[in-house]
Amino acid sequence: MGPIHDGVDGLSDTATQGAVLPLPPPPPPYPATTTSGERTKGSLGDGGVSMASRDLLSDRLFDEGYKADVKIYSTGGGIVYAHANILGMASPVFRGMMKKSKKQGRFQILTVGGVPHDAVRGFIRFLYSSRYEKEDMEEFVLHLLVLSHVYVVPQLKRLCEYHLERGMINMENVVDVFQLALLCDASRLGFVCHRTIMRNFKEVSATEGWTAMKKSHPILEKLLVEYLVEEDNLRKERIRKSKERKIYLQLYEAMEALVHICRDGCRTIGPHDKAFRKDHPPCSFEACKGLELLVRHFAGCKLRAMGGCVHCRRMWQVLELHSRLCADPGTCRVPLCRNFKDRIRKQNKKDEMKWKILTRKILRTKTIGGGPFFSAAQLL
């Protein structure tokens, strides 16, 4: 007799051929997650505990001091109870202090001096939940800045800098904040304070903070005053160069207008072979009107030959300046252009150098502002 098989195992392959197997159900969707990595208020963290609940537990742990093993003494004899594990995780400085601290029963003893007790309490609270009271930040922001720097809590330090930069700096405290920024290596905050002092120096120098700084840090006061003087000199130099550039641009525009008058004609003045129209469009050269009056005076002045007329001497200078800028005197239609070119060769070196400096500055000024009308070869 052959072997006996189980009813299921004994099914032949032919019995299942052609049977359609049901598809497995789709897997459940993944839980919703945020893309930024930041949980919104009330969202669930690991284990289904909301962040709000976690913050509440952290605050209760700090407020009630349940199984606290650290006593922190502050100025005035105040005591803040804390937990060594939390302090050590939040601050490497506290971690090092607890390795060397004395014990009083089950408590490790630490001291945080130099700041008010409420500031110390607000600082330790932040280490628990990364939260702070608005009133504490407004009242103790400078103390919290110092504590966050000393105990290496960068997140709180950035928050203190942020609040100070966004409206907590005023004329009365800017000097104190500036000194703290230098001591706490807060470069951006120091820059903001420095800029505020420079822009409001008269008001800031009359405050008690400035007087105290002069006594405690006279070198810093001296550096600020020297920087202010340097800034004032630089501002005056910028104004002077701006005025110079404006003059050079006006001279260049006058040279363009002179070529325009002598070559194309403008309104009622121009070459002898130019036919003027009554409906002539407005001239685009602003210097044309002044040059037109100067040319008319130059043509009819009786003192021109003796060189006694101020306007005529100015016209001679305009013509000479044009000849020094002109790149093609052979075809130039400005009067006396070639004559001045010949006269330039006979000038003494001192006068020649003055004119060269003037023409170089004029051409460079126009080259910066736009394409030059005359040849840039004069720059060489």
C-alpha positions, 0 to 999 in steps of 0.5 A: 500500500502506498503512503497516505497524504494529507488532504491539502498536501495531496492536492495535485498541481493540476487541481490549482492550475488556472485558479486566480489568486486574490491580490493582497490588500494595499499597505496602509499609508505612511503617517503624515510628516513635515518636510522642514523637520520642524514640528508644528505646535501640538504635533506628535513626536516619537511615542505619540507625545505632543510637543506641547506636552513635552514642553509642559513636562519640561517646565514642570520638571524645572518648576517642581524640581522633582528628584533634582540633584543640583543646587545653583546659588545665585547672587543674593543667596537665591537657589535654583534646583536643577538636574545634572543630566540636563545641565550637562547635556545643555552646556559643556561648561556646566558639565565640566563644573560638575566634575569638580563641584562639591557635594552637599548630601545628594546635591552638587553645589554650583554658583552662578554669580554676577547676575540677578537671581531671576536672570539665572532662573530664566537661563536654567529654564531655557536649558530645560525647554528651550523656551523663555518668558517674554518679560524675562527677555525684555528685562534681563536680555543683557544678562542672558546674553552674558550667561549664554556666552559664558556657558556656551548656549548658542541658541539662547545667544542668537535669540538675545542678539536677535531681540537686541537688534530688533528694537531693544537698543536705544541711545541710553544702552547702546554703549553698554551693549556694544561693550558686551558684544565685544566681550561676548564675540557677537560680531553682528550685534557689535556692528549694529551698535557701532553703526548706531553710535557713529550715526548718533554720536552727539546724543550717545556721547552725552549719556551716562554709558559713554561717561562710564566707558571713558573711565573704565575703557579709555582706549575703546573711547579713543578708538571710537573717536578716531573712527568717527574723525576718519569717517568724517574725513572720508565723507568730506573726501567723497563730497569733494570728489563728487563735486570734482566729477560734476565739474569734469562732466560739465566741462566734457559736455561743454566740449561736446556742445562746442563741437555740435555748434561748430559742426552742426549748428544750433538754433541761431548759431553755427557754420556760415554754410548752415541754413537755420529753420524757424521750427528747429527742434530743442537742442539736446545739449544743456551747455549750448545756450551758455556757449552760444552767448559766450561765442557771440560775446567773443565775436564782438568784444572789443577788449578781446585783442588786449586780453582784458575781458574775463569772458574772452579769456574763458573762451580762449580756455575753452578753445584750448581745452578742445584742441587738447581733447580733439583727436582729428584737428585736420578735419575739425571745424572748431575755430583755432583748433589746429593753431592751438595744437601748434602752440601746445608744442611751445608751452613750458613743461609746467603748463603742459603738465597741468593741462594733461592732468585736466584732460586725463581727468575729464576723459576718465570721468566720462569713460566711467559715466559712459562712452567718450565723445573724444578719443581715449588716446588722450588718456595715455 
